[in-house]
C-alpha cells in the first residue's frame, strides 16, 4: 500500500492512502452530540459493515455491563395536597340558621348539612341541583335523583324512574315525618343540599342566628388528593391512570395515581409573565399524617419500558456516518459497534444491537 509524503516547507506529513477516509467519532452526552478528543478511534474504520476491531492501546477509563432492566421516565411538578374542589352550600329559603356542623365534619347521604328554623336540610347525592318543586305529575331527571336517594335511604313502594307519582309522594311523606319536618309530600329546591357524594365541611360562612339565605358553608370531598396546575406544554406527558409518587412536606412519600386531566386550559398572569395550565388530579393512598392543605412535589411516571437492554448514557458515541455506537471491550481489545437507541431515563439509554452481559467503555 503506497503512502504519499507531502513537503510543506517545514516538515513532511504522511497522508492516508487515496480512497480511504478515517472514521470520525464524536462523544455524546445527555442527549446532545459534543465534539471530543476521541479521534484516536478515528483510525478504526467501520467500512461497509459498521463494526471494526483493534488492540486497545490502554484500558478504558471506566466500563459498564449491558444490562436488562426497566427504564422509567418521570417528571416532577408542584402540587397542592387537599380534599379537591370546593363546593359552596347556599341557603335558598328565608329563616334563621339554628344549627351548623363543625369544620372538618363528614356528612353522608340523608344527614343534615345545616338547619333553618330547627328544620334540617339533608344531603342528597347527585350531579344536578334541584331547581323546581317536585310534586305529583312532575317528570324529569331531578325526579329520578330524588327517587334514587329515597330508595338508597330505605324507602320503598315506588319505581325509581323520572316520574313523580302518588307512590313517590307517600315515600316523601314518610321521609319528612322521619326527619321531623312538615309533612307536605313535595320537595322544594331549598329543602335539600345536593352533592356528588359525601362531603367534608371546610369553612363556615354563617353563625347561629344569621339569615339562612346566601352562602352557608363551603365543603369538599372526603378523599385526599393533589391538584397540579400543569403547563399545557407538558400535557402530553400525563394521562388518566398513570402512577405517581407524592413527596410530603416532612420528606415522606406516598403512592398516587392520576385520576383526572382537565380539558379546559387556564391562563394566569403574574407581572409580565403568563402561563397556561390544565388541572391534573392525583389521588393518594397510605397517607397517615393529617395535612389539611400542603404544598407537595408530584413525580409522575410518564413512560416506562420493561425488559430492555440498557447502557449508561455516557457510553454512547456519535458516529460521523450518522447514528450512535459504543466501544465494546473484549479482553485486551476493543471494537466499535453501532447501536439503535430508545428511551433515555435514569442516566441510562435503551439500546439494540448488543447482547446482555457485554462490556462497554464509559469515557470520563
C-alpha positions in Angstrom: 0.0 0.0 0.0 1.6 3.3 -1.1 1.8 6.3 1.2 2.2 9.8 0.0 4.6 12.2 1.6 3.9 15.9 1.1 6.5 18.6 1.7 5.1 21.6 3.5 8.4 23.7 3.8 8.7 23.0 7.5 8.1 19.3 7.8 6.8 16.3 5.9 3.5 14.7 6.8 2.1 11.4 5.7 -1.3 11.4 4.0 -3.6 8.4 4.2 -3.9 6.2 1.1 -6.1 7.7 -1.6 -9.7 6.4 -1.4 -9.6 5.6 2.3 -11.2 8.1 4.7 -10.8 7.6 8.5 -13.9 7.2 10.7 -14.7 10.2 12.8 -16.4 9.6 16.2 -17.9 12.4 18.4 -18.6 11.8 22.1 -22.3 12.1 23.1 -23.6 13.0 26.5 -27.0 14.0 27.9 -28.9 13.8 24.6 -26.6 16.2 22.6 -23.5 15.4 20.4 -20.4 17.1 21.6 -17.0 17.4 19.8 -14.5 15.3 21.7 -10.8 14.2 21.5 -11.7 10.6 20.7 -10.1 10.9 17.3 -7.7 8.1 18.4 -10.6 5.8 17.5 -10.8 7.5 14.1 -8.3 5.1 12.7 -10.8 2.3 13.2 -13.0 2.3 10.1 -16.4 0.6 10.1 -16.2 0.2 6.3 -19.4 -1.1 5.0 -20.2 -3.4 8.0 -20.5 -0.8 10.8 -18.0 -2.8 13.0 -14.3 -2.9 13.5 -11.7 -4.2 15.9 -8.3 -3.0 17.2 -6.0 -3.8 20.0 -6.6 -1.4 22.8 -3.7 0.9 23.5 -4.7 1.2 27.1 -7.5 0.1 29.3 -10.7 2.3 29.0 -11.0 4.6 32.0 -14.3 3.1 33.0 -16.5 0.2 31.8 -20.1 -1.0 32.4 -22.1 -4.1 31.6 -25.0 -4.2 29.1 -27.9 -5.0 31.5 -31.5 -6.0 31.1 -33.7 -3.7 33.1 -36.9 -1.5 33.2 -36.5 2.2 32.3 -38.9 4.7 33.8 -39.3 8.2 32.5 -40.6 10.7 35.2 -41.5 14.3 35.5 -41.7 16.2 38.9 -44.1 19.1 39.2 -45.6 21.2 42.0 -48.9 20.3 43.5 -51.2 21.1 46.4 -52.5 18.4 48.8 -56.0 18.8 50.0 -59.5 17.5 49.5 -60.2 18.6 46.0 -62.5 21.2 44.6 -64.6 23.3 47.0 -68.4 23.4 46.9 -70.3 26.4 48.3 -73.6 25.4 50.0 -76.0 28.3 49.6 -79.3 28.8 51.5 -82.3 29.3 49.3 -85.0 29.9 51.8 -85.9 32.6 54.3 -85.4 31.9 58.0 -82.7 31.7 60.7 -79.7 29.4 61.0 -80.3 27.3 64.1 -77.7 24.6 63.7 -74.3 24.2 61.9 -71.8 21.3 61.7 -68.3 21.7 62.9 -65.4 22.3 60.4 -63.9 19.0 59.3 -67.2 17.1 59.9 -68.0 14.5 57.3 -71.7 14.4 56.2 -73.3 11.5 54.3 -76.5 10.9 52.4 -79.7 11.7 54.4 -77.9 13.6 57.2 -78.3 17.3 58.0 -75.9 19.8 56.5 -77.4 22.7 58.4 -80.8 23.7 60.0 -83.2 26.6 59.3 -85.8 27.4 61.9 -85.0 24.0 63.5 -85.6 22.1 60.3 -82.7 20.0 58.9 -81.5 20.4 55.3 -80.5 16.9 54.4 -77.8 15.9 51.9 -78.8 14.0 48.7 -76.3 12.5 46.2 -76.5 13.7 42.6 -74.9 15.8 39.9 -77.6 18.3 39.3 -79.2 20.8 41.7 -82.9 20.8 42.3 -84.4 23.8 40.5 -88.2 23.4 40.9 -90.8 22.0 43.3 -91.1 18.2 42.9 -94.7 17.0 43.4 -97.4 14.9 41.7 -97.1 14.8 38.0 -93.7 16.2 37.6 -91.3 14.4 35.3 -87.5 14.7 34.7 -84.0 13.8 35.8 -84.4 15.7 39.1 -87.3 13.4 40.0 -85.1 10.4 39.3 -82.4 11.9 41.5 -84.9 12.3 44.4 -86.3 8.8 44.0 -82.9 7.2 43.8 -81.9 8.8 47.1 -85.1 7.8 48.8 -84.5 4.2 47.6 -80.9 4.2 49.0 -82.2 5.5 52.3 -84.6 2.5 52.6 -87.9 3.9 51.4 -89.9 1.7 49.1 -93.3 1.3 47.3 -92.3 3.3 44.1 -90.3 2.8 40.9 -87.1 4.6 40.5 -87.8 6.5 37.3 -88.3 10.1 36.1 -92.0 10.4 37.1 -93.3 11.7 40.5 -96.3 9.5 41.3 -98.6 9.1 44.2 -96.2 6.3 45.4 -93.3 8.8 45.3 -95.4 11.3 47.3 -96.1 8.6 50.0 -92.4 7.9 50.3 -91.6 11.6 50.6 -94.2 11.9 53.3 -92.6 9.0 55.3 -89.2 10.6 54.8 -90.4 14.0 56.0 -92.0 12.5 59.0 -88.8 10.6 60.0 -86.8 13.9 59.7 -89.3 15.8 61.9 -90.3 18.1 59.0 -93.6 19.4 57.9 -95.3 16.5 56.0 -96.2 18.0 52.6 -95.4 15.3 50.2 -93.4 17.6 48.0 -89.8 18.8 47.9 -88.6 22.3 47.1 -85.1 23.3 46.0 -84.2 24.9 49.3 -85.3 21.8 51.3 -82.2 19.8 50.5 -78.4 20.1 49.6 -77.2 18.1 46.6 -73.6 17.0 46.1 -72.0 14.2 44.1 -71.1 12.3 47.2 -70.4 12.6 50.9 -68.9 16.0 51.9 -66.4 17.4 54.4 -67.2 20.8 55.9 -64.3 23.1 55.1 -65.3 26.6 56.3 -68.5 28.1 57.9 -69.8 31.2 56.3 -72.7 31.7 58.8 -73.0 31.7 62.5 -76.0 30.7 64.6 -78.8 33.3 64.3 -77.8 34.5 60.9 -80.2 34.8 58.0 -80.5 31.5 56.1 -80.2 33.0 52.6 -76.8 33.2 50.9 -73.6 31.1 51.4 -73.8 29.0 54.5 -70.6 26.9 54.3 -68.0 25.5 51.9 -67.3 21.8 51.6 -65.1 19.4 49.8 -65.0 15.8 49.1 -63.6 13.4 51.7 -60.8 11.8 49.6 -57.3 13.2 49.9 -56.0 14.3 46.5 -53.4 16.5 44.9 -54.2 19.2 42.4 -51.5 20.1 39.9 -51.6 23.1 37.6 -49.7 21.5 34.7 -48.2 23.6 31.9 -50.1 22.8 28.7 -46.7 22.2 27.1 -46.4 19.1 29.3 -50.0 17.9 29.0 -48.9 15.1 26.6 -46.8 13.6 29.4 -49.8 12.6 31.6 -52.9 10.5 31.1 -55.6 9.1 33.4 -54.4 6.0 35.3 -50.7 6.9 35.4 -48.8 6.1 38.6 -47.3 9.0 40.6 -45.3 9.5 43.8 -46.1 12.4 46.1 -43.4 13.8 48.4 -44.9 15.4 51.5 -43.5 18.5 53.4 -41.9 16.2 56.0 -39.9 14.4 53.3 -42.1 11.3 53.4 -43.7 9.9 50.2 -47.0 8.2 49.4 -48.3 6.5 46.3 -50.6 8.3 43.9 -52.5 7.8 40.6 -53.6 10.4 38.1 -57.4 10.3 38.3 -58.2 13.3 36.0 -56.7 15.6 33.4 -58.6 18.8 32.8 -59.9 19.7 29.3 -60.0 23.4 29.9 -56.8 25.5 29.8 -56.5 28.5 32.2 -54.2 31.4 31.7 -52.6 33.0 34.7 -50.7 36.3 34.5 -48.0 37.4 37.1 -46.4 40.7 36.3 -45.3 40.5 32.7 -45.3 36.7 32.6 -48.2 34.5 31.8 -48.6 30.7 31.9 -51.3 28.5 30.6 -52.2 25.4 32.6 -54.6 22.5 32.8 -55.6 21.0 36.1 -54.4 17.4 36.9 -55.9 15.5 39.8 -53.8 12.8 41.6 -55.4 10.5 44.2 -53.2 9.4 47.1 -53.1 6.3 49.3 -51.4 5.4 52.5 -51.4 8.9 53.9 -51.1 8.6 57.7 -50.3 12.2 58.8 -53.0 14.8 58.6 -52.3 17.7 56.3 -55.5 19.7 55.5 -53.5 21.5 52.8 -49.9 21.4 52.0 -47.5 22.1 49.0 -46.1 18.8 47.6 -43.9 17.5 44.8 -45.5 15.1 42.4 -43.4 12.8 40.4 -45.4 11.3 37.5 -44.3 8.2 35.6 -44.9 9.4 32.0 -43.5 6.4 30.3 -41.9 3.0 31.0 -40.1 0.4 29.1 -39.8 -3.1 30.6 -37.3 -5.8 29.9 -34.9 -3.8 27.7 -31.2 -3.7 27.3 -29.5 -0.6 28.5 -26.1 1.1 28.9 -25.1 4.3 30.7 -25.8 7.4 28.5 -22.1 8.3 28.7 -21.2 5.1 26.8 -22.7 6.4 23.6 -20.6 7.9 20.9 -22.0 9.8 17.9 -20.7 8.4 14.6 -19.8 10.7 11.7 -21.7 8.4 9.4 -24.8 9.1 11.5 -26.4 7.3 14.4 -24.7 6.1 17.6 -22.4 3.4 18.7 -20.5 2.1 21.8 -17.0 0.9 22.4 -17.2 -2.8 23.2 -14.4 -4.1 25.4 -13.4 -7.7 24.7 -10.4 -8.8 26.8 -7.4 -6.7 25.8 -9.0 -5.3 22.7 -11.9 -3.1 21.8 -14.2 -2.5 18.9 -16.9 0.0 18.0 -20.4 -1.3 17.4 -23.3 0.6 16.0 -26.5 0.6 18.2 -30.1 1.6 18.0 -31.3 3.8 20.8 -34.7 4.0 22.5 -35.8 5.6 25.8 -33.4 7.8 27.9 -34.1 7.6 31.6 -32.3 7.4 35.0 -28.9 8.1 33.3 -29.3 5.1 31.0 -30.4 4.6 27.4 -32.2 1.7 25.8 -30.1 0.0 23.1 -30.4 -2.6 20.4 -27.7 -4.4 18.6 -25.8 -5.6 21.7 -26.1 -8.7 23.9 -26.8 -8.8 27.6 -23.6 -9.0 29.7 -21.3 -7.4 27.1 -18.8 -4.8 28.5 -18.7 -1.3 27.1 -16.4 1.6 27.7 -17.7 4.7 29.5 -15.4 7.6 28.7 -14.9 10.1 31.6 
